[in-house]
Amino acid sequence: RRERGLTSALPRPVTLAIHNRKGGVGKTFLAVELATQWQLMGLRTLIIDADSQANTTLQFGYDPEIEEDVDGQEGVPYTLANLLKIPPYEKMAQPLDAVLKKPYGPHGPHLIPADSNISDLEQALISVSARDYRLDHLIRRGRKEPTADLDLRGYDIILIDLPPSITALVMASLVASDFWLVPLGLDRFGLKGLGNLIRSLTEFQSAFGRLPELCLIPNHYNRNRARSRFFLRSLKQIHGNLLTRVILRESEIVPRKMAASPTPVSLSSPMEDIVKEDLADLAQEILDRLAKLPPKND
């Protein structure tokens, strides 16, 4: 689509973080599906798995528990830690091409995978100066001062999948991001966690002198369930300007499909029309919002 002129690049490259302090709200599902949808639209997409549970890595078909390929199963020899040249990882630094995984070849979404040792990167970040800006500097350098070892110019979108916590790596990822995507479960725990996140924005602005763009994505909506309808109304009343127009409807097929196969739902066939319709509409709505982002100050 890109080469045929059916899709144009965004006004500028963007970095997004998928974040919620509550687990089980669909962060990994959205990370995998949005990256796939945008790539299908002709936008070159890189997804960074920054969660030690490595669910995004697993969903793309890689085993984070092994370093080398075993019995046809591809392992994860390198992660984001091998790109951030901080002690002790500077001795294990690798070029981007060695770290990248390409589950669907060069024209599919690319992946910087994770494994359980990503948690060790947390301790390494805590001990270095300017830790909150390390990932931001890495991405900027790869875009504006590319080298043979680190060239990010080819990516329209970098998408970071984060764990449900606030750690040094999570904070560095949030600082590096232009846009925060927040999937929400439609229950009281989802509303409570969202309240904590909204309140933390004031602290973020005080610490870093800017406010990120925030995009709230209602997930697991079931119009036949009174609880879903109630919490969706509550969200619209309190945070209506931040909510996406697209609401992801609940499907019993999606969890079974994710458990049975590493293939993204967006590439699955057959699949419920409502699932693919919601994902495609959501991907387009977020793109429309990204196109309106102001220029980034360097």
VEXDREN-2710 file (C-alpha; in Angstrom, 1 decimal):
% VEXDREN-2710
k/r/px/py/pz
1/ARG/0.0/0.0/0.0
2/ARG/2.8/2.4/0.8
3/GLU/4.8/1.7/-2.3
4/ARG/1.7/2.0/-4.5
5/GLY/0.9/5.5/-3.0
6/LEU/-2.2/4.3/-1.2
7/THR/-0.9/5.4/2.2
8/SER/1.2/8.4/3.2
9/ALA/3.4/8.9/6.2
10/LEU/2.3/10.8/9.3
11/PRO/3.4/14.5/9.5
12/ARG/6.2/13.3/11.8
13/PRO/7.3/10.1/13.4
14/VAL/5.5/9.4/16.7
15/THR/6.2/7.3/19.8
16/LEU/3.2/5.9/21.8
17/ALA/3.1/4.1/25.1
18/ILE/0.3/1.6/26.0
19/HIS/-0.1/2.0/29.8
20/ASN/-2.4/1.3/32.6
21/ARG/-1.6/0.6/36.2
22/LYS/-4.2/-2.1/36.3
23/GLY/-3.6/-5.5/34.6
24/GLY/-6.0/-7.5/32.6
25/VAL/-7.3/-4.5/30.6
26/GLY/-6.0/-5.6/27.2
27/LYS/-2.7/-3.8/26.8
28/THR/-0.9/-6.7/25.1
29/PHE/-3.9/-7.3/22.8
30/LEU/-4.0/-3.7/21.8
31/ALA/-0.3/-3.4/21.3
32/VAL/-0.2/-6.4/18.9
33/GLU/-3.4/-5.6/17.1
34/LEU/-2.7/-1.8/16.6
35/ALA/0.8/-2.5/15.4
36/THR/-0.6/-5.0/12.9
37/GLN/-3.4/-2.7/11.8
38/TRP/-1.1/0.2/11.1
39/GLN/1.3/-1.9/9.2
40/LEU/-1.6/-3.2/7.1
41/MET/-2.4/0.4/6.4
42/GLY/1.1/1.0/5.1
43/LEU/2.6/2.6/8.1
44/ARG/5.9/1.2/9.2
45/THR/5.6/0.2/12.8
46/LEU/8.0/-0.9/15.5
47/ILE/6.7/-2.4/18.8
48/ILE/8.9/-2.4/21.9
49/ASP/8.1/-5.0/24.5
50/ALA/9.1/-3.4/27.8
51/ASP/7.3/-5.9/30.1
52/SER/9.2/-8.7/31.8
53/GLN/6.2/-11.0/31.4
54/ALA/6.9/-10.6/27.6
55/ASN/3.3/-11.3/26.6
56/THR/3.7/-9.3/23.4
57/THR/6.8/-11.2/22.5
58/LEU/4.9/-14.5/23.1
59/GLN/2.0/-13.3/21.0
60/PHE/4.2/-12.7/18.0
61/GLY/5.5/-16.3/18.3
62/TYR/8.8/-16.0/20.2
63/ASP/9.8/-17.8/23.4
64/PRO/11.3/-15.4/26.0
65/GLU/12.5/-18.3/28.1
66/ILE/15.1/-19.4/25.6
67/GLU/18.0/-17.5/24.0
68/GLU/18.6/-19.8/21.0
69/ASP/16.2/-21.4/18.6
70/VAL/15.2/-24.9/19.8
71/ASP/13.2/-27.5/18.0
72/GLY/11.7/-24.9/15.6
73/GLN/10.9/-22.4/18.4
74/GLU/12.6/-19.1/18.0
75/GLY/14.2/-17.6/21.2
76/VAL/15.0/-14.2/22.4
77/PRO/18.8/-13.6/22.5
78/TYR/18.6/-9.8/22.8
79/THR/16.2/-7.2/24.2
80/LEU/16.0/-3.4/24.6
81/ALA/18.7/-3.8/27.3
82/ASN/21.2/-4.5/24.5
83/LEU/20.4/-1.2/22.9
84/LEU/20.7/1.0/25.9
85/LYS/24.4/1.5/26.5
86/ILE/24.3/1.7/30.3
87/PRO/26.3/-0.4/32.8
88/PRO/26.5/-3.4/32.8
89/TYR/24.9/-3.7/29.3
90/GLU/27.4/-1.6/27.4
91/LYS/29.6/-4.7/27.3
92/MET/26.7/-6.6/25.7
93/ALA/25.6/-3.9/23.2
94/GLN/24.2/-5.1/19.9
95/PRO/23.1/-3.3/16.7
96/LEU/19.4/-2.8/16.2
97/ASP/19.4/-5.4/13.3
98/ALA/20.6/-8.1/15.7
99/VAL/17.9/-7.2/18.3
100/LEU/14.9/-6.9/15.9
101/LYS/12.5/-9.7/15.3
102/LYS/10.4/-9.6/12.1
103/PRO/7.6/-12.1/12.6
104/TYR/6.0/-11.5/9.2
105/GLY/9.1/-10.5/7.3
106/PRO/10.4/-7.0/6.4
107/HIS/7.0/-5.6/5.5
108/GLY/5.2/-6.6/8.7
109/PRO/5.5/-5.0/12.1
110/HIS/8.9/-5.2/13.6
111/LEU/9.5/-6.2/17.3
112/ILE/12.1/-5.4/19.9
113/PRO/11.3/-8.4/22.2
114/ALA/11.5/-8.9/25.9
115/ASP/12.3/-11.6/28.3
116/SER/12.2/-12.0/32.1
117/ASN/15.6/-10.4/32.4
118/ILE/14.1/-7.0/31.4
119/SER/13.5/-6.6/35.2
120/ASP/17.3/-6.4/35.6
121/LEU/17.3/-3.4/33.3
122/GLU/15.2/-1.6/36.0
123/GLN/18.1/-1.8/38.5
124/ALA/20.6/-0.7/35.9
125/LEU/18.5/2.4/35.0
126/ILE/18.1/3.4/38.7
127/SER/21.9/3.7/39.0
128/VAL/22.6/5.9/36.0
129/SER/22.2/9.7/35.6
130/ALA/19.3/11.1/33.5
131/ARG/17.6/7.7/33.7
132/ASP/14.2/9.2/32.8
133/TYR/15.6/10.4/29.4
134/ARG/17.6/7.4/28.4
135/LEU/15.0/5.9/26.1
136/ASP/14.0/9.3/24.7
137/HIS/17.6/10.0/23.8
138/LEU/18.0/6.5/22.2
139/ILE/14.9/7.1/20.0
140/ARG/15.8/10.6/19.0
141/ARG/19.4/9.5/18.1
142/GLY/18.0/6.7/16.0
143/ARG/15.8/9.1/14.1
144/LYS/17.9/12.2/13.8
145/GLU/21.5/10.9/14.0
146/PRO/21.3/7.4/12.7
147/THR/24.2/5.1/12.5
148/ALA/24.8/1.6/11.1
149/ASP/24.0/0.2/14.5
150/LEU/20.9/2.3/15.2
151/ASP/18.7/3.6/12.5
152/LEU/15.0/4.3/13.3
153/ARG/14.3/6.5/10.3
154/GLY/12.2/3.9/8.6
155/TYR/9.5/3.8/11.3
156/ASP/6.4/6.0/11.3
157/ILE/5.2/4.7/14.6
158/ILE/7.1/3.3/17.6
159/LEU/4.7/1.6/20.1
160/ILE/5.9/0.6/23.6
161/ASP/4.0/-2.0/25.6
162/LEU/4.4/-1.4/29.3
163/PRO/3.7/-3.4/32.5
164/PRO/1.0/-2.3/34.9
165/SER/3.4/-0.5/37.3
166/ILE/5.5/2.6/37.7
167/THR/9.2/1.7/37.4
168/ALA/12.3/3.4/36.1
169/LEU/11.8/1.7/32.6
170/VAL/8.1/2.6/32.6
171/MET/8.9/6.2/33.4
172/ALA/11.6/6.4/30.8
173/SER/9.1/5.0/28.2
174/LEU/6.4/7.5/29.2
175/VAL/8.9/10.4/28.9
176/ALA/9.9/9.2/25.4
177/SER/6.3/9.0/24.3
178/ASP/4.2/11.7/22.5
179/PHE/1.0/9.9/23.2
180/TRP/-0.3/7.6/25.9
181/LEU/-2.9/4.9/25.0
182/VAL/-4.9/3.7/28.1
183/PRO/-7.1/0.7/27.6
184/LEU/-9.9/0.6/30.2
185/GLY/-11.9/-2.3/31.7
186/LEU/-15.5/-1.2/32.2
187/ASP/-15.6/-1.8/36.0
188/ARG/-15.0/0.0/39.2
189/PHE/-11.4/-1.1/39.4
190/GLY/-10.8/0.4/35.9
191/LEU/-12.3/3.7/37.0
192/LYS/-10.3/3.8/40.2
193/GLY/-7.0/3.1/38.4
194/LEU/-7.8/5.7/35.8
195/GLY/-8.4/8.3/38.6
196/ASN/-4.9/7.5/39.9
197/LEU/-3.4/7.9/36.5
198/ILE/-5.2/11.2/35.8
199/ARG/-3.9/12.6/39.2
200/SER/-0.4/11.6/38.3
201/LEU/-0.4/13.8/35.2
202/THR/0.0/16.8/37.4
203/GLU/3.1/15.3/38.9
204/PHE/4.4/14.4/35.4
205/GLN/3.9/18.0/34.1
206/SER/5.7/19.4/37.2
207/ALA/8.6/17.0/36.7
208/PHE/9.0/17.2/32.9
209/GLY/7.4/20.5/31.9
210/ARG/4.9/19.0/29.5
211/LEU/1.6/17.0/29.4
212/PRO/1.3/14.0/27.1
213/GLU/-1.6/13.5/24.9
214/LEU/-3.9/11.0/26.5
215/CYS/-6.3/8.6/24.7
216/LEU/-8.6/6.4/26.8
217/ILE/-9.9/3.2/25.1
218/PRO/-12.9/1.5/26.5
219/ASN/-12.5/-2.3/26.2
220/HIS/-14.6/-5.4/26.8
221/TYR/-17.9/-3.6/26.3
222/ASN/-21.0/-5.7/26.4
223/ARG/-24.2/-3.7/25.8
224/ASN/-26.3/-6.5/27.3
225/ARG/-24.5/-6.1/30.6
226/ALA/-25.8/-3.3/32.9
227/ARG/-22.4/-2.9/34.5
228/SER/-20.8/-2.2/31.1
229/ARG/-23.4/0.4/30.2
230/PHE/-23.1/2.1/33.6
231/PHE/-19.3/2.4/33.6
232/LEU/-19.3/3.6/30.0
233/ARG/-21.8/6.3/30.9
234/SER/-19.6/7.3/33.9
235/LEU/-16.5/7.5/31.7
236/LYS/-18.2/9.7/29.2
237/GLN/-19.5/12.0/31.9
238/ILE/-16.1/12.4/33.6
239/HIS/-13.5/12.0/30.8
240/GLY/-15.6/12.2/27.6
241/ASN/-13.1/14.4/25.8
242/LEU/-10.4/11.8/26.3
243/LEU/-12.4/8.7/25.2
244/THR/-12.1/7.2/21.8
245/ARG/-15.2/7.3/19.7
246/VAL/-14.6/3.6/19.0
247/ILE/-15.5/1.2/21.8
248/LEU/-14.0/-2.3/21.7
249/ARG/-16.8/-4.8/22.0
250/GLU/-16.4/-7.9/24.0
251/SER/-15.9/-11.2/22.2
252/GLU/-15.6/-14.7/23.5
253/ILE/-13.6/-15.7/20.5
254/VAL/-10.7/-13.4/21.1
255/PRO/-9.3/-15.0/24.3
256/ARG/-9.5/-18.4/22.8
257/LYS/-7.8/-17.3/19.6
258/MET/-5.0/-15.6/21.5
259/ALA/-4.4/-18.7/23.6
260/ALA/-4.5/-21.1/20.7
261/SER/-2.3/-19.2/18.2
262/PRO/0.4/-16.5/18.2
263/THR/-1.2/-15.0/15.0
264/PRO/-2.7/-11.5/15.7
265/VAL/-6.5/-11.5/15.6
266/SER/-6.2/-8.9/12.8
267/LEU/-4.7/-11.5/10.5
268/SER/-6.9/-14.4/11.6
269/SER/-9.6/-15.9/9.4
270/PRO/-12.3/-16.6/10.1
271/MET/-12.9/-14.0/12.8
272/GLU/-16.0/-12.2/14.0
273/ASP/-16.6/-9.1/11.8
274/ILE/-17.2/-6.9/14.9
275/VAL/-13.7/-7.6/16.2
276/LYS/-11.9/-6.7/13.0
277/GLU/-14.2/-3.8/12.4
278/ASP/-13.6/-2.3/15.9
279/LEU/-9.8/-2.8/15.6
280/ALA/-9.6/-1.2/12.1
281/ASP/-11.8/1.7/13.2
282/LEU/-9.8/2.3/16.4
283/ALA/-6.5/2.2/14.5
284/GLN/-7.8/4.9/12.1
285/GLU/-9.2/7.0/14.9
286/ILE/-5.9/7.1/16.7
287/LEU/-4.1/7.9/13.4
288/ASP/-6.4/10.9/13.0
289/ARG/-5.5/12.1/16.4
290/LEU/-1.8/11.6/15.8
291/ALA/-2.0/13.6/12.6
292/LYS/-3.0/16.6/14.8
293/LEU/-0.1/16.4/17.2
294/PRO/2.0/19.6/17.3
295/PRO/5.6/19.6/16.2
296/LYS/7.9/18.1/18.8
297/ASN/10.4/20.4/20.5
298/ASP/13.9/19.1/20.3
END
